[in-house]
Protein backbone atom coordinates (compact mmCIF):
# COMPACT_ATOMS: atom_id res chain seq x y z
CA UNK A 1 0.00 0.00 0.00
CA UNK A 2 1.25 3.44 -0.89
CA UNK A 3 1.45 5.98 1.92
CA UNK A 4 2.76 9.49 2.44
CA UNK A 5 4.69 8.50 5.57
CA UNK A 6 8.12 9.30 4.08
CA UNK A 7 6.87 12.60 2.65
CA UNK A 8 5.33 13.69 5.95
CA UNK A 9 8.30 12.47 8.00
CA UNK A 10 10.80 14.39 5.91
CA UNK A 11 8.62 17.53 5.94
CA UNK A 12 8.55 17.27 9.75
CA UNK A 13 12.34 16.92 9.85
CA UNK A 14 12.11 13.59 11.65
CA UNK A 15 14.36 10.57 11.34
CA UNK A 16 12.86 7.13 10.94
CA UNK A 17 13.92 6.36 14.51
CA UNK A 18 12.28 9.51 15.89
CA UNK A 19 9.02 8.66 14.14
CA UNK A 20 9.23 5.06 15.32
CA UNK A 21 9.71 6.24 18.90
CA UNK A 22 6.75 8.64 18.61
CA UNK A 23 4.38 5.86 17.50
CA UNK A 24 5.87 3.04 19.61
CA UNK A 25 7.22 0.77 16.86
CA UNK A 26 10.69 -0.18 15.63
CA UNK A 27 12.51 1.80 12.99
CA UNK A 28 12.33 -1.35 10.83
CA UNK A 29 8.54 -0.99 10.82
CA UNK A 30 8.79 2.60 9.56
CA UNK A 31 11.33 1.55 6.93
CA UNK A 32 9.02 -1.26 5.76
CA UNK A 33 6.01 1.07 5.56
CA UNK A 34 8.00 3.60 3.55
CA UNK A 35 9.15 0.86 1.15
CA UNK A 36 5.54 -0.35 0.73
CA UNK A 37 6.53 -3.74 2.18
CA UNK A 38 4.26 -3.50 5.22
CA UNK A 39 0.75 -2.14 5.70
CA UNK A 40 0.26 -0.40 9.04
CA UNK A 41 -2.41 -1.66 11.40
CA UNK A 42 -5.38 0.61 11.97
CA UNK A 43 -4.01 1.71 15.36
CA UNK A 44 -0.58 2.48 13.89
CA UNK A 45 -2.21 4.43 11.05
CA UNK A 46 -4.11 6.49 13.65
CA UNK A 47 -0.91 7.16 15.58
CA UNK A 48 0.98 8.18 12.44
CA UNK A 49 -1.84 10.47 11.28
CA UNK A 50 -1.98 12.08 14.73
CA UNK A 51 1.79 12.75 14.72
CA UNK A 52 1.49 14.49 11.35
CA UNK A 53 -1.82 16.25 12.03
CA UNK A 54 -3.57 14.68 9.07
CA UNK A 55 -6.26 12.10 8.37
CA UNK A 56 -5.69 8.40 7.82
CA UNK A 57 -7.35 8.76 4.42
CA UNK A 58 -4.77 11.34 3.35
CA UNK A 59 -1.79 9.61 4.95
CA UNK A 60 -2.68 6.23 3.43
CA UNK A 61 -3.70 7.71 0.06
CA UNK A 62 -7.15 6.12 0.18
CA UNK A 63 -8.33 7.24 -3.27
CA UNK A 64 -5.16 6.18 -5.07
CA UNK A 65 -4.91 2.83 -3.30
CA UNK A 66 -8.58 2.16 -3.98
CA UNK A 67 -8.04 2.76 -7.72
CA UNK A 68 -5.00 0.47 -7.72
CA UNK A 69 -6.88 -2.29 -5.89
CA UNK A 70 -9.88 -1.96 -8.21
CA UNK A 71 -7.56 -2.27 -11.21
CA UNK A 72 -8.25 1.12 -12.70
Biopython code that builds the backbone (N, CA, C, O; Angstrom):
import numpy as np
from Bio.PDB.StructureBuilder import StructureBuilder

atoms = [
    (1, "UNK", "N", (0.842, -1.174, 0.000)),
    (1, "UNK", "CA", (0.000, 0.000, 0.000)),
    (1, "UNK", "C", (0.890, 1.242, 0.000)),
    (1, "UNK", "O", (1.864, 1.337, 0.747)),
    (2, "UNK", "N", (0.529, 2.173, -0.849)),
    (2, "UNK", "CA", (1.252, 3.436, -0.885)),
    (2, "UNK", "C", (0.805, 4.312, 0.276)),
    (2, "UNK", "O", (-0.373, 4.350, 0.630)),
    (3, "UNK", "N", (1.765, 5.013, 0.858)),
    (3, "UNK", "CA", (1.452, 5.976, 1.918)),
    (3, "UNK", "C", (2.298, 7.232, 1.702)),
    (3, "UNK", "O", (3.204, 7.256, 0.869)),
    (4, "UNK", "N", (1.983, 8.257, 2.463)),
    (4, "UNK", "CA", (2.759, 9.489, 2.444)),
    (4, "UNK", "C", (3.650, 9.594, 3.684)),
    (4, "UNK", "O", (4.078, 10.689, 4.049)),
    (5, "UNK", "N", (3.924, 8.478, 4.322)),
    (5, "UNK", "CA", (4.691, 8.504, 5.570)),
    (5, "UNK", "C", (6.059, 9.152, 5.356)),
    (5, "UNK", "O", (6.448, 10.033, 6.122)),
    (6, "UNK", "N", (6.788, 8.729, 4.331)),
    (6, "UNK", "CA", (8.121, 9.298, 4.080)),
    (6, "UNK", "C", (8.014, 10.801, 3.817)),
    (6, "UNK", "O", (8.788, 11.591, 4.360)),
    (7, "UNK", "N", (7.061, 11.182, 2.990)),
    (7, "UNK", "CA", (6.874, 12.598, 2.652)),
    (7, "UNK", "C", (6.600, 13.430, 3.904)),
    (7, "UNK", "O", (7.225, 14.469, 4.116)),
    (8, "UNK", "N", (5.667, 12.970, 4.725)),
    (8, "UNK", "CA", (5.333, 13.695, 5.952)),
    (8, "UNK", "C", (6.498, 13.685, 6.945)),
    (8, "UNK", "O", (6.764, 14.693, 7.599)),
    (9, "UNK", "N", (7.182, 12.564, 7.056)),
    (9, "UNK", "CA", (8.298, 12.467, 8.001)),
    (9, "UNK", "C", (9.406, 13.443, 7.634)),
    (9, "UNK", "O", (9.946, 14.143, 8.490)),
    (10, "UNK", "N", (9.734, 13.477, 6.350)),
    (10, "UNK", "CA", (10.798, 14.390, 5.910)),
    (10, "UNK", "C", (10.385, 15.846, 6.082)),
    (10, "UNK", "O", (11.196, 16.680, 6.485)),
    (11, "UNK", "N", (9.120, 16.155, 5.776)),
    (11, "UNK", "CA", (8.621, 17.531, 5.944)),
    (11, "UNK", "C", (8.678, 17.956, 7.408)),
    (11, "UNK", "O", (8.874, 19.132, 7.716)),
    (12, "UNK", "N", (8.505, 16.988, 8.305)),
    (12, "UNK", "CA", (8.549, 17.268, 9.745)),
    (12, "UNK", "C", (9.979, 17.292, 10.279)),
    (12, "UNK", "O", (10.208, 17.625, 11.442)),
    (13, "UNK", "N", (10.940, 16.937, 9.423)),
    (13, "UNK", "CA", (12.336, 16.921, 9.855)),
    (13, "UNK", "C", (12.653, 15.808, 10.828)),
    (13, "UNK", "O", (13.548, 15.941, 11.663)),
    (14, "UNK", "N", (11.924, 14.713, 10.722)),
    (14, "UNK", "CA", (12.105, 13.588, 11.647)),
    (14, "UNK", "C", (12.921, 12.480, 10.993)),
    (14, "UNK", "O", (12.847, 12.262, 9.784)),
    (15, "UNK", "N", (13.694, 11.788, 11.813)),
    (15, "UNK", "CA", (14.358, 10.571, 11.343)),
    (15, "UNK", "C", (13.376, 9.415, 11.456)),
    (15, "UNK", "O", (12.342, 9.529, 12.115)),
    (16, "UNK", "N", (13.701, 8.313, 10.817)),
    (16, "UNK", "CA", (12.858, 7.126, 10.940)),
    (16, "UNK", "C", (12.796, 6.674, 12.393)),
    (16, "UNK", "O", (11.741, 6.245, 12.859)),
    (17, "UNK", "N", (13.898, 6.763, 13.107)),
    (17, "UNK", "CA", (13.919, 6.357, 14.513)),
    (17, "UNK", "C", (13.049, 7.270, 15.366)),
    (17, "UNK", "O", (12.328, 6.791, 16.241)),
    (18, "UNK", "N", (13.105, 8.572, 15.128)),
    (18, "UNK", "CA", (12.283, 9.514, 15.894)),
    (18, "UNK", "C", (10.795, 9.238, 15.673)),
    (18, "UNK", "O", (10.006, 9.265, 16.617)),
    (19, "UNK", "N", (10.421, 8.974, 14.426)),
    (19, "UNK", "CA", (9.024, 8.659, 14.143)),
    (19, "UNK", "C", (8.628, 7.341, 14.805)),
    (19, "UNK", "O", (7.556, 7.232, 15.400)),
    (20, "UNK", "N", (9.493, 6.355, 14.695)),
    (20, "UNK", "CA", (9.229, 5.061, 15.320)),
    (20, "UNK", "C", (9.005, 5.226, 16.827)),
    (20, "UNK", "O", (8.070, 4.652, 17.386)),
    (21, "UNK", "N", (9.848, 5.997, 17.465)),
    (21, "UNK", "CA", (9.705, 6.237, 18.903)),
    (21, "UNK", "C", (8.379, 6.938, 19.219)),
    (21, "UNK", "O", (7.732, 6.624, 20.218)),
    (22, "UNK", "N", (7.983, 7.876, 18.375)),
    (22, "UNK", "CA", (6.754, 8.642, 18.606)),
    (22, "UNK", "C", (5.502, 7.776, 18.507)),
    (22, "UNK", "O", (4.492, 8.062, 19.150)),
    (23, "UNK", "N", (5.568, 6.708, 17.694)),
    (23, "UNK", "CA", (4.379, 5.861, 17.504)),
    (23, "UNK", "C", (4.563, 4.465, 18.102)),
    (23, "UNK", "O", (3.735, 3.580, 17.885)),
    (24, "UNK", "N", (5.642, 4.270, 18.850)),
    (24, "UNK", "CA", (5.874, 3.042, 19.615)),
    (24, "UNK", "C", (6.055, 1.791, 18.749)),
    (24, "UNK", "O", (5.489, 0.737, 19.038)),
    (25, "UNK", "N", (6.854, 1.924, 17.682)),
    (25, "UNK", "CA", (7.220, 0.769, 16.862)),
    (25, "UNK", "C", (8.728, 0.825, 16.624)),
    (25, "UNK", "O", (9.392, 1.771, 17.048)),
    (26, "UNK", "N", (9.263, -0.184, 15.950)),
    (26, "UNK", "CA", (10.686, -0.176, 15.634)),
    (26, "UNK", "C", (10.937, 0.636, 14.369)),
    (26, "UNK", "O", (10.031, 0.855, 13.565)),
    (27, "UNK", "N", (12.167, 1.072, 14.210)),
    (27, "UNK", "CA", (12.513, 1.802, 12.986)),
    (27, "UNK", "C", (12.351, 0.906, 11.764)),
    (27, "UNK", "O", (12.076, 1.397, 10.669)),
    (28, "UNK", "N", (12.519, -0.402, 11.941)),
    (28, "UNK", "CA", (12.327, -1.347, 10.831)),
    (28, "UNK", "C", (10.882, -1.303, 10.315)),
    (28, "UNK", "O", (10.637, -1.450, 9.117)),
    (29, "UNK", "N", (9.942, -1.103, 11.223)),
    (29, "UNK", "CA", (8.542, -0.994, 10.818)),
    (29, "UNK", "C", (8.332, 0.238, 9.947)),
    (29, "UNK", "O", (7.657, 0.169, 8.920)),
    (30, "UNK", "N", (8.907, 1.358, 10.354)),
    (30, "UNK", "CA", (8.788, 2.596, 9.565)),
    (30, "UNK", "C", (9.453, 2.409, 8.204)),
    (30, "UNK", "O", (8.901, 2.815, 7.182)),
    (31, "UNK", "N", (10.622, 1.803, 8.188)),
    (31, "UNK", "CA", (11.325, 1.545, 6.927)),
    (31, "UNK", "C", (10.456, 0.691, 6.010)),
    (31, "UNK", "O", (10.329, 0.983, 4.821)),
    (32, "UNK", "N", (9.863, -0.356, 6.557)),
    (32, "UNK", "CA", (9.022, -1.264, 5.759)),
    (32, "UNK", "C", (7.776, -0.563, 5.219)),
    (32, "UNK", "O", (7.366, -0.811, 4.086)),
    (33, "UNK", "N", (7.176, 0.308, 6.025)),
    (33, "UNK", "CA", (6.011, 1.068, 5.558)),
    (33, "UNK", "C", (6.431, 1.985, 4.416)),
    (33, "UNK", "O", (5.745, 2.063, 3.396)),
    (34, "UNK", "N", (7.543, 2.670, 4.580)),
    (34, "UNK", "CA", (8.004, 3.601, 3.550)),
    (34, "UNK", "C", (8.369, 2.892, 2.255)),
    (34, "UNK", "O", (8.262, 3.479, 1.178)),
    (35, "UNK", "N", (8.796, 1.644, 2.344)),
    (35, "UNK", "CA", (9.150, 0.865, 1.148)),
    (35, "UNK", "C", (7.959, 0.097, 0.580)),
    (35, "UNK", "O", (8.106, -0.685, -0.359)),
    (36, "UNK", "N", (6.778, 0.326, 1.156)),
    (36, "UNK", "CA", (5.543, -0.351, 0.731)),
    (36, "UNK", "C", (5.629, -1.867, 0.887)),
    (36, "UNK", "O", (5.029, -2.614, 0.114)),
    (37, "UNK", "N", (6.385, -2.318, 1.901)),
    (37, "UNK", "CA", (6.527, -3.742, 2.178)),
    (37, "UNK", "C", (5.664, -4.178, 3.360)),
    (37, "UNK", "O", (5.557, -5.369, 3.652)),
    (38, "UNK", "N", (5.052, -3.211, 4.034)),
    (38, "UNK", "CA", (4.256, -3.502, 5.223)),
    (38, "UNK", "C", (3.106, -2.508, 5.296)),
    (38, "UNK", "O", (3.313, -1.304, 5.140)),
    (39, "UNK", "N", (1.910, -2.999, 5.528)),
    (39, "UNK", "CA", (0.747, -2.140, 5.703)),
    (39, "UNK", "C", (0.524, -1.913, 7.197)),
    (39, "UNK", "O", (0.422, -2.870, 7.963)),
    (40, "UNK", "N", (0.449, -0.654, 7.609)),
    (40, "UNK", "CA", (0.261, -0.397, 9.041)),
    (40, "UNK", "C", (-1.094, -0.878, 9.534)),
    (40, "UNK", "O", (-2.080, -0.856, 8.797)),
    (41, "UNK", "N", (-1.133, -1.311, 10.781)),
    (41, "UNK", "CA", (-2.411, -1.661, 11.404)),
    (41, "UNK", "C", (-3.236, -0.383, 11.526)),
    (41, "UNK", "O", (-2.720, 0.722, 11.361)),
    (42, "UNK", "N", (-4.503, -0.550, 11.812)),
    (42, "UNK", "CA", (-5.377, 0.612, 11.974)),
    (42, "UNK", "C", (-4.884, 1.510, 13.108)),
    (42, "UNK", "O", (-4.855, 2.732, 12.965)),
    (43, "UNK", "N", (-4.499, 0.911, 14.229)),
    (43, "UNK", "CA", (-4.013, 1.707, 15.363)),
    (43, "UNK", "C", (-2.727, 2.459, 15.000)),
    (43, "UNK", "O", (-2.571, 3.624, 15.364)),
    (44, "UNK", "N", (-1.819, 1.810, 14.294)),
    (44, "UNK", "CA", (-0.583, 2.478, 13.886)),
    (44, "UNK", "C", (-0.896, 3.600, 12.904)),
    (44, "UNK", "O", (-0.291, 4.669, 12.982)),
    (45, "UNK", "N", (-1.822, 3.380, 11.988)),
    (45, "UNK", "CA", (-2.209, 4.432, 11.046)),
    (45, "UNK", "C", (-2.771, 5.641, 11.801)),
    (45, "UNK", "O", (-2.466, 6.784, 11.459)),
    (46, "UNK", "N", (-3.588, 5.389, 12.823)),
    (46, "UNK", "CA", (-4.114, 6.492, 13.647)),
    (46, "UNK", "C", (-2.969, 7.243, 14.331)),
    (46, "UNK", "O", (-2.947, 8.474, 14.342)),
    (47, "UNK", "N", (-2.040, 6.511, 14.887)),
    (47, "UNK", "CA", (-0.911, 7.160, 15.579)),
    (47, "UNK", "C", (-0.079, 7.995, 14.620)),
    (47, "UNK", "O", (0.306, 9.120, 14.939)),
    (48, "UNK", "N", (0.200, 7.441, 13.438)),
    (48, "UNK", "CA", (0.977, 8.178, 12.438)),
    (48, "UNK", "C", (0.233, 9.442, 12.004)),
    (48, "UNK", "O", (0.824, 10.520, 11.940)),
    (49, "UNK", "N", (-1.044, 9.311, 11.709)),
    (49, "UNK", "CA", (-1.838, 10.468, 11.281)),
    (49, "UNK", "C", (-1.853, 11.542, 12.367)),
    (49, "UNK", "O", (-1.768, 12.733, 12.067)),
    (50, "UNK", "N", (-1.959, 11.124, 13.614)),
    (50, "UNK", "CA", (-1.980, 12.081, 14.726)),
    (50, "UNK", "C", (-0.642, 12.826, 14.820)),
    (50, "UNK", "O", (-0.624, 14.039, 15.030)),
    (51, "UNK", "N", (0.466, 12.113, 14.667)),
    (51, "UNK", "CA", (1.787, 12.752, 14.722)),
    (51, "UNK", "C", (1.896, 13.844, 13.654)),
    (51, "UNK", "O", (2.459, 14.911, 13.899)),
    (52, "UNK", "N", (1.349, 13.561, 12.467)),
    (52, "UNK", "CA", (1.485, 14.494, 11.351)),
    (52, "UNK", "C", (0.323, 15.471, 11.224)),
    (52, "UNK", "O", (0.344, 16.344, 10.356)),
    (53, "UNK", "N", (-0.691, 15.337, 12.076)),
    (53, "UNK", "CA", (-1.816, 16.254, 12.034)),
    (53, "UNK", "C", (-2.630, 16.143, 10.755)),
    (53, "UNK", "O", (-3.086, 17.146, 10.205)),
    (54, "UNK", "N", (-2.807, 14.922, 10.292)),
    (54, "UNK", "CA", (-3.574, 14.681, 9.065)),
    (54, "UNK", "C", (-4.558, 13.542, 9.288)),
    (54, "UNK", "O", (-4.620, 12.975, 10.379)),
    (55, "UNK", "N", (-5.313, 13.211, 8.272)),
    (55, "UNK", "CA", (-6.262, 12.103, 8.366)),
    (55, "UNK", "C", (-5.615, 10.813, 7.885)),
    (55, "UNK", "O", (-4.632, 10.841, 7.145)),
    (56, "UNK", "N", (-6.165, 9.693, 8.306)),
    (56, "UNK", "CA", (-5.690, 8.400, 7.820)),
    (56, "UNK", "C", (-5.904, 8.307, 6.315)),
    (56, "UNK", "O", (-5.057, 7.785, 5.590)),
    (57, "UNK", "N", (-7.045, 8.817, 5.852)),
    (57, "UNK", "CA", (-7.347, 8.757, 4.417)),
    (57, "UNK", "C", (-6.278, 9.462, 3.594)),
    (57, "UNK", "O", (-5.871, 8.964, 2.544)),
    (58, "UNK", "N", (-5.823, 10.615, 4.064)),
    (58, "UNK", "CA", (-4.774, 11.339, 3.352)),
    (58, "UNK", "C", (-3.437, 10.619, 3.481)),
    (58, "UNK", "O", (-2.748, 10.398, 2.485)),
    (59, "UNK", "N", (-3.072, 10.256, 4.700)),
    (59, "UNK", "CA", (-1.785, 9.609, 4.948)),
    (59, "UNK", "C", (-1.645, 8.307, 4.162)),
    (59, "UNK", "O", (-0.577, 8.014, 3.624)),
    (60, "UNK", "N", (-2.710, 7.538, 4.099)),
    (60, "UNK", "CA", (-2.679, 6.234, 3.426)),
    (60, "UNK", "C", (-3.190, 6.294, 1.988)),
    (60, "UNK", "O", (-3.429, 5.259, 1.365)),
    (61, "UNK", "N", (-3.355, 7.505, 1.467)),
    (61, "UNK", "CA", (-3.704, 7.710, 0.060)),
    (61, "UNK", "C", (-4.886, 6.845, -0.356)),
    (61, "UNK", "O", (-4.803, 6.083, -1.319)),
    (62, "UNK", "N", (-5.975, 6.970, 0.372)),
    (62, "UNK", "CA", (-7.148, 6.120, 0.182)),
    (62, "UNK", "C", (-7.610, 6.071, -1.275)),
    (62, "UNK", "O", (-7.784, 4.986, -1.829)),
    (63, "UNK", "N", (-7.807, 7.220, -1.893)),
    (63, "UNK", "CA", (-8.332, 7.239, -3.266)),
    (63, "UNK", "C", (-7.406, 6.516, -4.235)),
    (63, "UNK", "O", (-7.857, 5.702, -5.040)),
    (64, "UNK", "N", (-6.117, 6.813, -4.158)),
    (64, "UNK", "CA", (-5.160, 6.177, -5.075)),
    (64, "UNK", "C", (-5.062, 4.675, -4.844)),
    (64, "UNK", "O", (-5.044, 3.901, -5.802)),
    (65, "UNK", "N", (-5.000, 4.261, -3.595)),
    (65, "UNK", "CA", (-4.909, 2.833, -3.298)),
    (65, "UNK", "C", (-6.188, 2.090, -3.688)),
    (65, "UNK", "O", (-6.139, 0.928, -4.092)),
    (66, "UNK", "N", (-7.316, 2.760, -3.568)),
    (66, "UNK", "CA", (-8.581, 2.159, -3.980)),
    (66, "UNK", "C", (-8.577, 1.919, -5.500)),
    (66, "UNK", "O", (-8.981, 0.854, -5.968)),
    (67, "UNK", "N", (-8.122, 2.909, -6.251)),
    (67, "UNK", "CA", (-8.042, 2.757, -7.724)),
    (67, "UNK", "C", (-7.108, 1.628, -8.109)),
    (67, "UNK", "O", (-7.413, 0.847, -9.011)),
    (68, "UNK", "N", (-5.967, 1.535, -7.432)),
    (68, "UNK", "CA", (-4.998, 0.471, -7.719)),
    (68, "UNK", "C", (-5.623, -0.893, -7.429)),
    (68, "UNK", "O", (-5.512, -1.821, -8.230)),
    (69, "UNK", "N", (-6.274, -1.001, -6.285)),
    (69, "UNK", "CA", (-6.880, -2.288, -5.894)),
    (69, "UNK", "C", (-8.031, -2.687, -6.828)),
    (69, "UNK", "O", (-8.250, -3.868, -7.097)),
    (70, "UNK", "N", (-8.756, -1.680, -7.312)),
    (70, "UNK", "CA", (-9.876, -1.957, -8.214)),
    (70, "UNK", "C", (-9.414, -2.165, -9.656)),
    (70, "UNK", "O", (-10.223, -2.449, -10.540)),
    (71, "UNK", "N", (-8.108, -2.020, -9.884)),
    (71, "UNK", "CA", (-7.557, -2.274, -11.215)),
    (71, "UNK", "C", (-7.798, -1.191, -12.227)),
    (71, "UNK", "O", (-7.786, -1.455, -13.429)),
    (72, "UNK", "N", (-8.015, 0.008, -11.780)),
    (72, "UNK", "CA", (-8.248, 1.120, -12.704)),
    (72, "UNK", "C", (-6.952, 1.786, -13.108)),
    (72, "UNK", "O", (-6.965, 2.742, -13.884)),
]
sb = StructureBuilder()
sb.init_structure("model")
sb.init_model(0)
sb.init_chain("A")
sb.init_seg("    ")
for serial, (resi, resn, name, xyz) in enumerate(atoms, 1):
    if name == "N":
        sb.init_residue(resn, " ", resi, " ")
    sb.init_atom(name, np.array(xyz, "f"), 0.0, 1.0, " ", f" {name:<3s}", serial, name[0])
structure = sb.get_structure()
